[in-house]
């Protein structure tokens, strides 16, 4: 197995990362196809079905001893419970954006996530930024202001997605190697499962569940939520073990690029000139951040790869 500190690029690692981000990029299409269901029901089924799929995978891969060891680690469990809260916010907002015509704004959230991660490092971890990182943060602030003016309102969807996923990644970083991707997702969905089941019971008792009531194709798409959630995460974890950090960092831009294409081309969401301007400024900030990352990586080798930090 290739160590995370090596610079050798694995062809399988590139393939795993590409497929993972490809699946995440087209995830809004699945949610949009489920738009006749309310966002709370979609999220609740996503939690329950992801848990079922993860339990099956852990059984097949004989991962129960590893999972039980994590359950006995109080500190790791508290971290995963907090991560579950952040990913619940992220999933809920993302599903809402996908079924209500805000996919472009959702893509903006994931474009700005690397910048938010840098900001959280300064505020919470007291990290010192390099000059180019400060420039990227300043440019991103200008971008948010331009987009806010262009939208005529503050881009709450994008900001909520960026910060919820940023905090999620921060917590997962703190948890570190104590929990692998599959075990972590299993525990996070298990923490959320009681609330998800309660929500499904409440929806069934009031407005009625859409699963099974909107045809076979809709039911099959809903039942695929567990696979659609877990598979790209597992592929990403496999890529993280095979690729240098710089390649993984560049690959993360594939998902929001695809989300933007889905929003503009497939879902026909409006993209007036002022939005293009705002996105252009965000991309400028990302270019600055990426160049700084490349330069810093060339100076310092042996940076540990991040654990897979979930998904849209």
ABEGO torsion letter per residue (X at the ends): XBBAABABBBAAAAAAAAAAAAAAAAAAAAAAAAAABBAAAAAAAAAAAAAAAAAAAAAAAGAAAAAAAAAABAAAAAAAAAAAAAAAAAAAAAAAAAAAGAAAAAAAAAAAAAAAAAAAAAAAAGBBBBAAAAAAAAAAAAAAAAAAAAAGBBBAAAAAAAAAAAAAAAAAAAAEAABBAAAAAAAAAAAAAAAAAAAAAAAAABAEBABGAAEAAAAAAAAAAAAAAAAAAAAAAAAAAABBAAAAAAAAAAAAAAAAAAAAAAAGBBBBAAAAAAAAAAAAAAAAAAAAAAAAAAABBGBBBBBBAEBX
